[in-house]
Amino acid sequence: MHIGPHRSAAPSVSAVTRGSAPALAAVLLAAAAVSGCSSDSGGGSATEDALRHLPKSAASKQVSYVDQVRVRKLSASDKKRYSAVANPPSMLLNSYAGPPWGDTLKPDQITSEIDSGELGVWKGDFDAAAVIAKLKAAGYKATKKDGKDVLTYEGNGDSHSGELTILVTDDEVRYSGNPKTFLAADPDKGDSLAGSEQFGRAADCLGDVYRADFNTLSTKDAVQLTVLGQADDGGKNTEVMCVVTKDQDTADDVAGRLKAAAAKKPKLYGGSKVTVDGGDLPYVKVTIPDSGDQRPGRIFQSNVDLWLALPDED
């Protein structure tokens, strides 16, 4: 099991080994992020659909999905409360040097996004011509990759080290720091995270969430994948924690651990519900309702008891 901070101006979950003092300290300082997934045939939730745009190789890093429209609507009612989940986890949007397109593309133009390390796909309403012009002025060169007109930047030791490739249209932005995975997975191709059994199970567990963070997939561990989602019903936020396991015995053990951990601190986890879904790759689902003064993302931002209750790695 891995949790910890993502390296960006807006912190989020990443892969730091659980159990060490530095890792725990990092977790306590980290802010929130969240994501989802499904089958290659399409359909399902918005999170599931978004996973069809990232390759399976993205599972080696944190994968975050954000419905920016819903987050902005929630944040408008209480900016401070939703601050931990309002900032997108993208390396480009959170660059200390500022985005390469200047002010021609603003975060509020993004309607949804899915990011994983150096890869990302954003949906929205963009001024492609203005963004492309600014990128060219910043040193990006027009070229083609996989038959698409893209812009590439070869780093010179500055904030954008290495090659960065960006595709910009009026309704989509794709970026990658790895030329081999530039286009990620098109919706009509099968090589996507949506084809991962573990991500599919986790997405089924999450249901309808406006944000989700999947931790690093490790198929050799008893706990193979964990994810924290944020669900909202009329301003009543619910933390949704999903744990995908390798077998029923592990699922039953995890469920018992989580129930016990929640029971010890009723002020933090009152109203929590723990359920198990069996079959291949059973998952454990925990729903934790937030009171009006609790901030979404608290389950790994500060109230980390449930994460610490999970079994150690095999």
Buried (B, 14 or more C-beta within 10 A) or exposed (E): BBBBBBEBEBBBBBBBEBEEEEBBEBBEEBBBBBBBBBBBEEEBBBBBBBBBBBBBBBBEBBBBBBBBBBBBEBBEEEEEBBBBBBBBBBBBBBBEEEBBBEEBBEBEBBBBBBBBBBBBBBBBEBBBEBBBEBBEEBBBEEEEBEEEEBBBBEEEEEEBEEBBBBBBEEEBBBBBBBEEBBBBBEEEEEBBBBBBBBBBBBBBBBBBBBBBBBBBBBEEBBBBBBBBBBBBEEEEBBBBBBBBBBEEEBBBBBBBBBBEBBEEEEEBBEEBEBEBBEEEBBBBBBBBBBEEEBBBBBBBBBBBBBBBBBBEBE
